[in-house]
Amino acid sequence: MIDKIGATITGISAIATLFLAISGIYLWWPKNKLLLKQRLKINMSASTKRKVWDFHAVGDSMRHYFFLFLP
């Protein structure tokens, strides 16, 4: 009984993670190649606020890659 409940919870969590990763990529994906290049690069000469945002955006894109393509 407990094994079945655990398997169900794990399956639902995996589907939710997959949905969030795919929808995150859809919302994040830029409209052209220039914007894609900007989103995958950290501008070290920018302000601290911009650097924090760049680290977040680049890290988020790498996280989605790992969730979708490396399991």
Contacts in CASP RR format, 6 or more apart in sequence:
PFRMAT RR
TARGET T0000
AUTHOR 0000-0000-0000
METHOD contacts of the structure
MODEL  1
MIDKIGATITGISAIATLFLAISGIYLWWPKNKLLLKQRLKINMSASTKR
KVWDFHAVGDSMRHYFFLFLP
17 67 0 8 1.000
18 67 0 8 1.000
18 68 0 8 1.000
21 64 0 8 1.000
21 67 0 8 1.000
21 68 0 8 1.000
22 68 0 8 1.000
24 64 0 8 1.000
25 64 0 8 1.000
25 68 0 8 1.000
28 39 0 8 1.000
28 57 0 8 1.000
28 60 0 8 1.000
28 61 0 8 1.000
28 64 0 8 1.000
29 36 0 8 1.000
30 36 0 8 1.000
30 38 0 8 1.000
30 39 0 8 1.000
39 57 0 8 1.000
39 58 0 8 1.000
39 61 0 8 1.000
40 58 0 8 1.000
40 61 0 8 1.000
41 54 0 8 1.000
41 58 0 8 1.000
42 51 0 8 1.000
42 54 0 8 1.000
42 55 0 8 1.000
42 58 0 8 1.000
43 50 0 8 1.000
43 51 0 8 1.000
43 54 0 8 1.000
44 51 0 8 1.000
46 54 0 8 1.000
END
